[in-house]
Amino acid sequence: MEPHTDDSPRLTARQQQILELIQSTIARTGSPPTRAEIAAELGFRSPNAAEEHLQALARKGVIELLGGISRGIRLKSETLQALHTSRIKGIGKQFDLPLGVSSEMLALPLVGRVAAGYPILAQEHIDQVYNVEPYMFSRRPDFLLKVRGMSMRDAGIMDGDLLAVQKTTEAKNGQIVVARLGDDVTVKRYRRTKAGIELAPENPDFDTIHIQSDEIDFALEGVAVGLIRNTMLM
């Protein structure tokens, strides 16, 4: 018997598996999986099978699919709220979110232009503060950053989106990070190699940034833990 609540649609066991995989991948890397990654993880013969299940989840209103983007999968805020409520009620481990249970709103500063040599959360960098629900994120964020440009398009991160960031100076390979290069703050996928650090875009129109170990104007500011549309905060 499948656990469910009045707030969430009834899912098949396979659909629940895919939903769990999407959640865990976002929590681990900052972006959703590709169809090929879903197929490989769950033993499907082809990405087409994963696509069929994703379409079913989209029809049930659990996720949103962005056309033409390999990682264009979004968990809807209503889905995250239903999962969060299910966890509070102790219903089923498939509704277990990485974020700790809390009914308190988060006060998150929106970081604007960053000046070199100053902490990213310095008061002069804060444009405003938003109060948001904690269930919207895979882990508790420390600040929001407005995305500029389309270099992370294929990870489903668009110009104008608000990236939720957990502040840290360390990251794992494959995570989406916020890094500072002098006066510029960039959102990229992090990789550490023998030659140094690579900040890779998710759009073939943009080049990978290569950081040598002796470059002193580089700083890792945090890792992505969620993404929201600016209109959700109105």
Solvent accessible surface area in square Angstrom, and as a share of the most:
residue,aa,sasa,rsa
1,M,218,0.97
2,E,45,0.20
3,P,43,0.27
4,H,82,0.37
5,T,13,0.07
6,D,153,0.79
7,D,94,0.49
8,S,18,0.11
9,P,47,0.30
10,R,120,0.44
11,L,9,0.04
12,T,64,0.37
13,A,67,0.52
14,R,87,0.32
15,Q,13,0.06
16,Q,18,0.08
17,Q,82,0.36
18,I,0,0.00
19,L,4,0.02
20,E,67,0.30
21,L,25,0.13
22,I,0,0.00
23,Q,13,0.06
24,S,51,0.33
25,T,7,0.04
26,I,27,0.13
27,A,14,0.11
28,R,135,0.49
29,T,24,0.14
30,G,12,0.11
31,S,1,0.01
32,P,10,0.07
33,P,2,0.01
34,T,23,0.13
35,R,41,0.15
36,A,56,0.43
37,E,71,0.32
38,I,0,0.00
39,A,7,0.05
40,A,85,0.66
41,E,116,0.52
42,L,33,0.16
43,G,63,0.61
44,F,34,0.14
45,R,249,0.91
46,S,40,0.26
47,P,59,0.37
48,N,110,0.56
49,A,30,0.23
50,A,0,0.00
51,E,51,0.23
52,E,120,0.54
53,H,51,0.23
54,L,0,0.00
55,Q,73,0.32
56,A,14,0.11
57,L,0,0.00
58,A,30,0.23
59,R,182,0.66
60,K,80,0.34
61,G,32,0.31
62,V,2,0.01
63,I,1,0.01
64,E,74,0.33
65,L,39,0.20
66,L,27,0.13
67,G,74,0.71
68,G,88,0.85
69,I,18,0.09
70,S,59,0.38
71,R,37,0.14
72,G,0,0.00
73,I,5,0.02
74,R,30,0.11
75,L,29,0.14
76,K,73,0.31
77,S,32,0.21
78,E,114,0.51
79,T,9,0.05
80,L,21,0.11
81,Q,91,0.40
82,A,4,0.03
83,L,2,0.01
84,H,16,0.07
85,T,34,0.20
86,S,0,0.00
87,R,79,0.29
88,I,97,0.49
89,K,129,0.54
90,G,66,0.63
91,I,45,0.23
92,G,34,0.33
93,K,179,0.76
94,Q,25,0.11
95,F,6,0.02
96,D,80,0.41
97,L,9,0.04
98,P,69,0.44
99,L,7,0.03
100,G,43,0.41
101,V,73,0.42
102,S,24,0.16
103,S,101,0.65
104,E,127,0.57
105,M,97,0.43
106,L,16,0.08
107,A,67,0.52
108,L,5,0.03
109,P,26,0.16
110,L,17,0.08
111,V,3,0.02
112,G,8,0.08
113,R,182,0.66
114,V,4,0.02
115,A,47,0.36
116,A,50,0.38
117,G,78,0.75
118,Y,116,0.44
119,P,89,0.56
120,I,0,0.00
121,L,63,0.32
122,A,17,0.13
123,Q,146,0.65
124,E,117,0.53
125,H,5,0.02
126,I,32,0.16
127,D,95,0.49
128,Q,88,0.39
129,V,86,0.49
130,Y,34,0.13
131,N,102,0.52
132,V,3,0.02
133,E,59,0.26
134,P,1,0.01
135,Y,23,0.09
136,M,21,0.09
137,F,6,0.03
138,S,13,0.08
139,R,68,0.25
140,R,109,0.40
141,P,5,0.03
142,D,60,0.31
143,F,0,0.00
144,L,0,0.00
145,L,14,0.07
146,K,75,0.32
147,V,9,0.05
148,R,175,0.64
149,G,35,0.34
150,M,72,0.32
151,S,15,0.10
152,M,4,0.02
153,R,74,0.27
154,D,26,0.13
155,A,3,0.02
156,G,4,0.04
157,I,4,0.02
158,M,30,0.14
159,D,82,0.43
160,G,23,0.22
161,D,1,0.01
162,L,0,0.00
163,L,2,0.01
164,A,0,0.00
165,V,0,0.00
166,Q,50,0.22
167,K,88,0.37
168,T,40,0.23
169,T,111,0.64
170,E,137,0.61
171,A,23,0.18
172,K,146,0.62
173,N,97,0.50
174,G,20,0.20
175,Q,18,0.08
176,I,0,0.00
177,V,0,0.00
178,V,0,0.00
179,A,0,0.00
180,R,28,0.10
181,L,37,0.19
182,G,22,0.21
183,D,73,0.38
184,D,88,0.45
185,V,42,0.24
186,T,19,0.11
187,V,14,0.08
188,K,17,0.07
189,R,19,0.07
190,Y,10,0.04
191,R,101,0.37
192,R,142,0.52
193,T,59,0.34
194,K,218,0.92
195,A,79,0.61
196,G,9,0.09
197,I,19,0.09
198,E,40,0.18
199,L,0,0.00
200,A,5,0.04
201,P,21,0.13
202,E,31,0.14
203,N,9,0.05
204,P,115,0.72
205,D,117,0.60
206,F,92,0.38
207,D,125,0.65
208,T,46,0.27
209,I,53,0.27
210,H,112,0.50
211,I,7,0.04
212,Q,90,0.40
213,S,112,0.72
214,D,113,0.59
215,E,69,0.31
216,I,172,0.87
217,D,76,0.39
218,F,40,0.17
219,A,37,0.29
220,L,18,0.09
221,E,8,0.04
222,G,0,0.00
223,V,5,0.03
224,A,4,0.03
225,V,0,0.00
226,G,10,0.09
227,L,43,0.21
228,I,4,0.02
229,R,83,0.30
230,N,52,0.27
231,T,108,0.63
232,M,86,0.39
233,L,30,0.15
234,M,190,0.85
